[in-house]
Structure formats: C-alpha cells, structure tokens
Amino acid sequence: MRFLSCEKAWFVLPMYPVCGLVLGLLNPLFVKWAEQQGVPKPGVATAISVNILLPALAVGLAVGYPRVWTALVGAVALMAGFALGLAVMHPPAVPVGVADVLGSVKPVMVLACVGYAVLGVVAALVTRIVTRSAGRPSHTGPGND
C-alpha cells in the first residue's frame, strides 16, 4: 500500500489564494503600466491578468503538485484571492455586505474560474502521465487520487 505524499502540499495549496491575492493587489500597477504604454482601453490590465497570468499560475501550480482535487479547489481559491485583491484595491463608494460582494461577481469571472479548473486538471493529468512514462516515480500511487 502506498500513501499520498505530502511533501509539497503544505507549500502548493496555500499558493493558489496567495498568488491570486497578489495579482489582485497588483492590478492598479498593471493599469498604470498599461496607461503608460498608451493602451486606450481601461480593462486591458485586468484582462491580461484574467486571461494570461492566472491561467499560467493554475497550470504551473498543477504541474508542481499534480492532483486533480488540488487543481479544482485551487482554481476556486485562485479566483477568490484575485477577487479579494481587486476588492481591496478598488473599494466601493458605499459600505457593502457579504451578499453585495457575492452579487458583484461577474459571470465572466465564474467562467474564468471554470477555465482555470479545466486547465489545472489537464495539466495535472498530463504531468502524471509524463512522469510515469519517463520512469520517474509518480507523485501518487494507485488509488491515491
């Protein structure tokens, strides 16, 4: 019987929300950078984060710790951290409650989260196949998903 290795879990699992939070907090700097580059549209910096940086993080973390459930939960944690970072850096004019915050989640953010989950799961599965076929010890044993 083989047991699930936890050598990277303590490091990788918290990285999902932390990386999302950091990108959300850095969003105003990305906006300033885009303005300095002469980009005319205001949402380009956030679009770069949502469409390029966050998916790259989801794939990178899934390759570093190739577990399907970690990739699924991590995608939600990544988006939650990003949304929290955006909320901290761009606070609303009036005080809001939890229901208002949940209601402000746009459908595109939910779809992006699903996309991160799909990318993470595919990356985790491909990583597991490649490590097994290369003759290196796999990250998991039979039945340890």
Residue frames as qw, qx, qy, qz and C-alpha x, y, z in Angstrom:
[[0.000, 0.890, 0.456, 0.000, 0.00, 0.00, 0.00],
 [0.419, 0.187, 0.001, 0.889, 1.32, 3.43, -0.95],
 [0.130, -0.761, -0.476, 0.421, 0.33, 6.61, 0.80],
 [0.296, 0.887, 0.199, 0.293, -0.18, 10.06, -0.62],
 [0.593, -0.016, -0.166, 0.788, 2.96, 12.14, -0.38],
 [0.132, -0.933, -0.331, 0.056, 2.50, 15.46, 1.40],
 [0.618, -0.231, 0.041, 0.751, 5.96, 16.89, 0.78],
 [0.164, 0.175, 0.269, 0.933, 4.71, 19.71, -1.47],
 [0.200, -0.674, -0.667, -0.246, 1.12, 20.03, -0.28],
 [0.377, -0.705, -0.340, 0.496, 1.93, 22.37, 2.59],
 [0.246, -0.371, 0.225, 0.867, 3.57, 24.76, 0.11],
 [0.034, 0.167, 0.668, 0.724, 1.43, 24.47, -3.04],
 [0.124, -0.638, -0.758, -0.053, -2.07, 24.54, -1.57],
 [0.158, -0.788, -0.290, 0.520, -1.77, 28.00, 0.05],
 [0.279, -0.235, 0.394, 0.844, -0.05, 29.34, -3.07],
 [0.120, 0.523, 0.719, 0.442, -3.30, 29.35, -5.06],
 [0.132, -0.902, -0.412, 0.003, -5.10, 32.02, -3.00],
 [0.427, -0.662, 0.091, 0.609, -1.87, 33.89, -2.23],
 [0.349, 0.000, 0.540, 0.766, -0.96, 34.21, -5.92],
 [0.038, 0.682, 0.624, 0.380, -4.49, 35.31, -6.78],
 [0.311, -0.869, -0.275, 0.270, -4.43, 37.87, -3.98],
 [0.436, -0.454, 0.257, 0.733, -1.06, 39.26, -5.08],
 [0.243, 0.263, 0.603, 0.713, -2.25, 39.65, -8.67],
 [0.114, -0.809, -0.550, -0.171, -5.41, 41.37, -7.47],
 [0.391, -0.800, -0.102, 0.443, -3.39, 43.74, -5.30],
 [0.408, -0.289, 0.413, 0.762, -1.00, 44.48, -8.18],
 [0.375, 0.632, 0.633, 0.243, -3.84, 45.28, -10.58],
 [0.044, 0.969, 0.120, -0.212, -3.59, 49.08, -10.10],
 [0.333, -0.612, 0.507, 0.508, 0.11, 48.89, -11.03],
 [0.450, 0.198, 0.764, 0.418, -0.80, 46.92, -14.17],
 [0.237, 0.856, 0.460, 0.001, -3.40, 49.59, -15.01],
 [0.128, -0.898, 0.175, 0.382, -0.79, 52.37, -14.65],
 [0.432, -0.311, 0.684, 0.498, 1.67, 50.41, -16.76],
 [0.421, 0.485, 0.712, 0.283, -0.92, 49.89, -19.49],
 [0.119, 0.953, 0.236, -0.145, -1.76, 53.61, -19.46],
 [0.267, -0.750, 0.397, 0.457, 1.93, 54.47, -19.78],
 [0.442, -0.036, 0.767, 0.463, 2.17, 52.16, -22.77],
 [0.252, 0.217, -0.280, -0.900, -0.64, 54.10, -24.43],
 [0.046, -0.285, -0.946, -0.148, -3.29, 51.38, -24.26],
 [0.247, -0.261, -0.143, -0.922, -6.60, 53.20, -24.83],
 [0.679, -0.397, -0.481, -0.387, -8.94, 50.71, -23.18],
 [0.337, -0.643, 0.447, -0.523, -9.17, 50.71, -19.36],
 [0.889, -0.254, 0.263, -0.277, -9.77, 46.97, -18.79],
 [0.724, 0.512, -0.461, 0.030, -6.72, 45.65, -20.62],
 [0.034, 0.522, -0.747, 0.411, -4.61, 45.18, -17.48],
 [0.648, -0.126, 0.572, -0.487, -7.28, 43.14, -15.75],
 [0.888, 0.364, -0.062, -0.274, -7.88, 41.17, -18.94],
 [0.478, 0.566, -0.654, 0.154, -4.18, 40.29, -19.09],
 [0.259, -0.354, 0.762, -0.475, -4.32, 39.08, -15.50],
 [0.761, 0.089, 0.425, -0.482, -7.51, 37.06, -16.02],
 [0.861, 0.464, -0.032, -0.206, -6.62, 35.63, -19.45],
 [0.631, 0.564, -0.484, 0.221, -2.86, 35.11, -19.24],
 [0.039, 0.532, -0.672, 0.513, -1.35, 35.35, -15.75],
 [0.664, -0.225, 0.476, -0.531, -3.99, 33.48, -13.72],
 [0.958, 0.212, -0.063, -0.184, -4.22, 30.55, -16.19],
 [0.549, 0.548, -0.565, 0.282, -0.42, 30.33, -16.25],
 [0.241, -0.449, 0.657, -0.555, -0.42, 30.16, -12.45],
 [0.858, -0.049, 0.252, -0.446, -3.14, 27.49, -12.45],
 [0.892, 0.365, -0.267, 0.011, -1.14, 25.35, -14.88],
 [0.322, 0.593, -0.606, 0.420, 2.17, 25.95, -13.13],
 [0.433, -0.387, 0.597, -0.553, 0.86, 25.05, -9.71],
 [0.931, 0.071, 0.133, -0.331, -0.93, 21.97, -11.09],
 [0.760, 0.464, -0.427, 0.156, 2.31, 20.80, -12.69],
 [0.059, 0.559, -0.640, 0.524, 4.17, 21.39, -9.43],
 [0.324, -0.053, 0.816, -0.476, 1.65, 19.35, -7.46],
 [0.382, 0.042, -0.649, -0.657, -0.34, 17.19, -9.91],
 [0.108, 0.276, 0.890, -0.347, -3.52, 16.33, -8.04],
 [0.061, -0.487, -0.646, -0.584, -6.93, 16.64, -9.65],
 [0.348, -0.777, -0.520, 0.064, -8.71, 17.75, -6.48],
 [0.418, -0.515, -0.049, 0.746, -6.00, 20.26, -5.70],
 [0.171, 0.089, 0.457, 0.868, -6.34, 21.75, -9.17],
 [0.189, -0.626, -0.646, -0.393, -10.13, 22.00, -8.80],
 [0.433, -0.781, -0.361, 0.269, -10.10, 23.56, -5.33],
 [0.474, -0.324, 0.120, 0.810, -7.08, 25.64, -6.26],
 [0.151, 0.397, 0.492, 0.760, -8.89, 27.23, -9.20],
 [0.315, -0.807, -0.454, -0.207, -11.62, 28.47, -6.88],
 [0.571, -0.655, -0.125, 0.480, -9.05, 29.66, -4.34],
 [0.451, 0.012, 0.291, 0.843, -7.06, 31.42, -7.09],
 [0.021, -0.580, -0.457, -0.674, -10.10, 33.33, -8.30],
 [0.471, -0.794, -0.384, 0.026, -11.26, 34.10, -4.76],
 [0.575, -0.450, -0.008, 0.684, -7.85, 35.53, -3.92],
 [0.280, 0.213, 0.374, 0.858, -7.86, 37.61, -7.10],
 [0.209, -0.717, -0.488, -0.451, -11.36, 38.94, -6.41],
 [0.554, -0.727, -0.277, 0.297, -10.38, 39.78, -2.83],
 [0.509, -0.219, 0.139, 0.821, -7.30, 41.65, -4.06],
 [0.088, 0.439, 0.445, 0.776, -9.40, 43.62, -6.53],
 [0.378, -0.778, -0.468, -0.183, -11.93, 44.42, -3.81],
 [0.574, -0.590, -0.153, 0.546, -9.20, 45.70, -1.50],
 [0.390, -0.131, 0.260, 0.874, -7.57, 47.86, -4.17],
 [0.148, -0.257, -0.419, -0.858, -10.82, 49.13, -5.69],
 [0.020, 0.324, 0.800, -0.505, -13.20, 49.55, -2.74],
 [0.011, 0.660, 0.637, 0.397, -16.81, 50.51, -3.45],
 [0.009, -0.482, 0.065, -0.874, -18.02, 54.02, -2.60],
 [0.632, -0.459, 0.101, -0.616, -20.60, 52.78, -0.09],
 [0.293, -0.326, 0.864, -0.248, -20.17, 50.06, 2.55],
 [0.726, 0.094, -0.488, -0.474, -21.37, 46.68, 1.35],
 [0.735, -0.328, 0.510, -0.302, -22.20, 43.37, 2.96],
 [0.405, -0.209, 0.865, 0.213, -21.35, 39.80, 2.03],
 [0.559, 0.536, 0.629, -0.066, -24.45, 39.46, -0.15],
 [0.320, 0.904, -0.057, -0.277, -23.44, 42.55, -2.13],
 [0.150, -0.629, 0.705, 0.292, -19.94, 41.18, -2.66],
 [0.477, 0.067, 0.869, 0.116, -21.25, 37.81, -3.84],
 [0.489, 0.723, 0.458, -0.167, -23.74, 39.55, -6.09],
 [0.157, 0.881, -0.262, -0.362, -20.99, 41.60, -7.69],
 [0.481, -0.264, 0.763, 0.342, -19.20, 38.52, -9.04],
 [0.504, 0.517, -0.270, -0.637, -19.49, 38.76, -12.79],
 [0.951, 0.172, 0.207, -0.155, -20.33, 35.71, -14.92],
 [0.632, 0.665, -0.374, 0.136, -17.05, 36.10, -16.80],
 [0.149, -0.618, 0.690, -0.348, -15.18, 35.58, -13.52],
 [0.806, -0.100, 0.499, -0.303, -17.12, 32.37, -12.89],
 [0.879, 0.475, -0.014, -0.030, -16.35, 31.14, -16.41],
 [0.303, 0.741, -0.550, 0.237, -12.69, 32.05, -15.94],
 [0.487, -0.455, 0.662, -0.342, -12.65, 30.02, -12.73],
 [0.919, 0.170, 0.314, -0.167, -14.08, 27.02, -14.60],
 [0.679, 0.682, -0.255, 0.095, -11.41, 27.52, -17.26],
 [0.045, -0.693, 0.657, -0.291, -8.66, 27.56, -14.62],
 [0.742, -0.211, 0.569, -0.283, -10.04, 24.33, -13.18],
 [0.905, 0.409, 0.103, -0.058, -10.05, 22.65, -16.60],
 [0.457, 0.752, -0.428, 0.208, -6.51, 23.84, -17.37],
 [0.301, -0.603, 0.658, -0.337, -5.28, 22.74, -13.96],
 [0.864, -0.038, 0.451, -0.221, -6.85, 19.29, -14.19],
 [0.832, 0.549, -0.070, 0.049, -5.45, 18.72, -17.69],
 [0.226, 0.761, -0.539, 0.282, -2.00, 19.89, -16.58],
 [0.544, -0.451, 0.630, -0.320, -2.13, 17.63, -13.52],
 [0.925, 0.152, 0.321, -0.137, -3.18, 14.59, -15.56],
 [0.695, 0.668, -0.225, 0.141, -0.58, 15.21, -18.28],
 [0.050, -0.734, 0.605, -0.305, 2.12, 15.68, -15.65],
 [0.730, -0.277, 0.572, -0.252, 1.20, 12.40, -14.01],
 [0.915, 0.378, 0.140, -0.021, 1.27, 10.57, -17.36],
 [0.479, 0.770, -0.362, 0.217, 4.61, 12.09, -18.34],
 [0.256, -0.655, 0.645, -0.300, 6.26, 11.33, -15.01],
 [0.851, -0.087, 0.487, -0.178, 5.06, 7.72, -15.12],
 [0.860, 0.503, 0.065, 0.065, 6.14, 7.16, -18.73],
 [0.280, 0.822, -0.437, 0.234, 9.57, 8.73, -18.11],
 [0.775, 0.003, -0.577, 0.259, 10.30, 6.08, -15.50],
 [0.042, 0.351, -0.478, 0.804, 10.45, 8.56, -12.66],
 [0.104, -0.346, -0.858, 0.366, 8.47, 7.85, -9.54],
 [0.143, -0.618, -0.493, -0.596, 4.98, 9.24, -9.79],
 [0.146, -0.363, 0.339, -0.855, 3.53, 11.70, -7.30],
 [0.720, -0.166, 0.267, -0.619, 0.71, 9.32, -6.47],
 [0.151, -0.136, 0.978, 0.036, 0.20, 5.64, -6.07],
 [0.278, -0.286, -0.787, -0.470, -2.75, 3.55, -7.21],
 [0.396, -0.646, -0.649, -0.065, -5.96, 4.73, -5.61],
 [0.405, -0.465, -0.303, 0.726, -4.43, 7.86, -4.09],
 [0.158, 0.530, 0.369, 0.747, -6.25, 10.47, -6.17]]
